[in-house]
């Protein structure tokens, strides 16, 4: 009886989860996954550490939910136009999830190394990233506008989770490849398995991704990044990656409905040291529909027309006595 009581008192040791297998004997990562959460790449102010306390999480989530409620509130059609700094935009219809949980921890940032949860920019790269935010205000011609606005790329070249603007990821596997289909701009990454990288002179838009299996983990190395695709957008920041960057990603199923995604960026041209981030994906039954971009992209015409109008106003103001 004493042994039985002791056994009940001790926590049961959870068995290590083993992912199901495909017909080829590989760990099965296939399906529709969702990474929606309030946890962004870099740690916001107000958090003391990577693992947020319940109090910190509640305060942060309350503030973000308040912004969401303001965005979706009914608009008075007779009200005057808001001030420029008071314009709110959000393209979601559903209430966002709270901060992400990774292995039971409430995460304040996706970056786990460095410990401060911030990108370890070189001084030159930091200045370039700040300038890139201002360059969004360049309206000279279509070529000067960002790739995502021109419907060429969604900002996820070479990295799956933290540098895409939409939540859903579809994974499909064959014997020789793993295919990642992102939601925005119908980006599709084909990860070739157990093959060498392309010659250095071949630079695809999303780089060259080559994968291998390490136990139940898919390890993906991406190199050969295209020099024209050097920026990734994330929660108010432009993240630079040089053509010489090397990205190591890891996809691991840790539960029937959970997949942990982590990655390391090595890029001495932009960062003082490699940096690492991780984020959970959850299985979902939500379908990904066609992301029709250029077919209805009226914004680009209006953006350029607005640029010309601003130029006329500036010229008139300059000519006025």
N, C-alpha and C positions, 0 to 999 in steps of 0.2 A: 504493500500500500504506500509506503514511504517513497519508493521509487516512482510509483505512478504519480503521486502528488508533485514530486520534484520535476518530473517530465512535463506536467501541466504548467508549472511555474516558470520554466525556462522558455524563452521565445523559440518558436520553431524556426530552424534554419531553412530559408527559402531555397528551393532548388534553382540552379542556374537555368535560365530560359534558353531553349534551343529552338532556333527558327525553323519553320517547316521547309521542306525541300521542293525544288522544281523537278520536272521530269528529267533534268540533266544532272540532278544531284547537288545543285547549288542552293545556298540559302535563299529563300524566296522573299524578295523585297517588293514584289509586285503589288500594284493596287493604287488607289487614290489616297494621297496624304495631304494633311493640312497643317501648316505651321503658324496659324494665326495666334498672336499674343501681343501683349504690350511691351514685351522685352525686346529692346532694339539692340543694335550692334554695340554702340558705345554706352557706357554707364552714365545716366543722367545725374545732375547734381541732386543732392538730397539723400543719396544712398551711401552708407558707410563702407560697404563691402560687396563682394560678389553675391553672397547669400543674403537676401533681404529678410528683415524681421517681419512678422505678421503686421505690426504697426506701420512700418514703412510701406509695405505692400498695399495695405488698406488706404493709406493717405494718397499714394500715387494713383491707384486705380480709381479712387473717388474723383480726383481731379480730371483724369482722362475721360471717365464716364460723363462728367459734367460737360466737357467739350463736345462729346458725341451727341448728347441731348440737345445742345445748342445748335449743332449742325443740322440735325434732322427736324428741328422745331418748324412749325408752319411759318410761312413767310407772308407778310402783308403785302399784296401786290400794289397797294397805294402808298406804301412807305417810300421815302426818298432813298436814293442809293447810299449804301454804307460808306464810311471812310475807308480808304485803301487799307489801312492797318487793321481794320475790323472785319475784313472779308474772311469767311471761314469756308473751307472746302473739305469734303470727304466723299468718297465714292462707295461707301459701304451702306447696306441696308440693314444688316444685322448687328446687334450689339456685340462689340469686340470682346474677346476673351481677356482675362486678367494677365498678370505676369506669368511667364512660363515656369513650369516645374521640371527640374531635371534631377532624377534619382531622389525625389522627395524634397529637394531644395527649391526655394523661391528665388529665381534668378533675376538680378537687377540689370544684367547686361549679357549679351551673347559672348563678348570677349571675356575669356577666363585667364588669359596670360597676354600682356602684363597684368599684374594684380590690381592696378587702378582701373582696369576696364576701359582704357583709352587707347587709341591707335598711337603707336610709337613713331610718329612722323619725324623725318629729318626736318630741319628748319626750312630747307628749300621746298620740300614736299608740302609742308603745312601752308606755306605762303601760296603755293600753286593751288591747293585745295580751296583756300579762302578766295582766291581770284576766280576759281571756276564757278563759285556761287554768283559772283558778279557777272561773269560771262554769260550766265543765263539771260541777262538783260540785253544781249546783243541781238538785234533784230534786222541785220543787214540783208540776209538772204536765207533760203532754206538750208544751205549747207552749214550755216553758223548755229543752227538750232540743235539741241541734244538728240541723240540717236533714238531714245524712247519716244520723244515727241514726233519724230519723223517715221515712227513705226518700223524701224530697222531692227533694233534690239530692245529688249526690255530691261537691260541693265544686269543680266545674270550670267554673262559670259564667263565660264570657268568656275563659278561658285553657285551652288544650288540655293541655299536658303536665305542668308541674310542680305543678299544684294539683289533681290528681286522685289518687285512692288506688289505682287499678288501672292495669295496664300497657298494655292493648290499646286501639287506636283504629282504627275502620273508617272509611275515606274513600270516599265515593261522589260522583260528579260528574254533573251535567246541564249543558245549555247555559247555564242561568241561575243555577245554584246549586252550591255545594259543601257536602256534608253530612258532619258529623263525628259519629260515633256512639261514645260512650264506653262502657266496660264497666260502670262502677258506676252503679246506679240507672237504667240504660237512658237516660242523657242523650243527647239528639240536638240538635246545633246546626245550624241551617240558615243558611248564609252566602249571602246574596243578592249577586249580582254586578252591578256597574256601575249601582247605583241609589242614590238619596239615603237618608239615615237617616230613621227614623220620627220623628214629632213628639216633642218633648221630654216631653210628658205621658204617652207610652206607654213603660212600663218593664217589659219582659219579665224573667222570672226570670234568664236568662243574658245579659241585655243585648241590644242590637241590633247584629248583626255584618254588615258590608257589605264585600265583597271586590272586588279588581281584580287583574289580571295585570300584573306588571312583568317582562318577559322570561319566564324560566322560574319566577319566584317568585310564589306567591300571597300577596298582601298583604291582611290583614284588619284593619279598624278596628272596634273594639267600643266603643260608648257606651251611654247610656240604661240604665245598670245599675239594678237594682231596689234601693231603699234597705233592704229587709228582707234582702237577700242580700249582706251586707257583709263576710263572712268566708270565707276559703279555708283549708283545712287542708293543712299540708305538714310532714311529718316532725317532729312535735312542736311545731309553731308554728301559731298562728292568724295568717293574713295578711290585713290589712284592705284593703278597697277601698271608696271612697266612691261615692255615686251619680253624682258628677261626674268619675269616673276615665275616662281614655281609654287603651285598650290597642291597640297595633299589633303584630300577629303576622305572621310570615313563614314560609312553608313552601316549601322548595326541595329537589328531588331532586338529590343530588350523586353518586350511583352507582346501579347497577341495584337494589341492595337497601338503599339508605340515603336517608333524608330528614332534613334539618337543620331543626329548628324553633327559631325565636327570637322573642322578644317584648320590647317596651318598655312599661313602665307609667308613665303620667303621672298623678299624683294628689297635688296640692299639699295636700290636706286631711290626708294621712297621711304623706307623705314629703318630705324637704327638697330632693329633686331626682328627676328621672326615673331609673329603673333598668332594666337590660337583662339578659336571661338567654338561654341557648341550650342545646339538648340534642338528641342524635341519636335518630331512630327507625330501627328495622331492620324490613325486610319479614319476615313470618312466615306460615307456613301454619296456625298454630294458630287454631282457630275460637273466636269469642266466643259463649258460651251465654247463655241467659236469666239475668238477674240478678234472681232472685226475692227481694224484700226484705220488704215488708209481709206477703206470703203466709205467711212463716215467721218473722216478727219477734217472737219471744217475749221478746227482751231488754228491750223497752220496758216491758212489764208487770212483769218482774222488777226492773228498775231502779227503778221507782216504788215497788214493794213494799219493796225494800231501803231506800229513802228513808224510808218510813213506819216501818220497823223501827228504823232509826237514830234517828228522832225519839222513839220510845217508850223506847229505851234511854237517850237523853239526858234525857228527862223523869224516868225512874226514878232516874237518878243524881242529878239535881238535887233530887228529893224525899227522897232518903235522908238520914237524920240524920248 
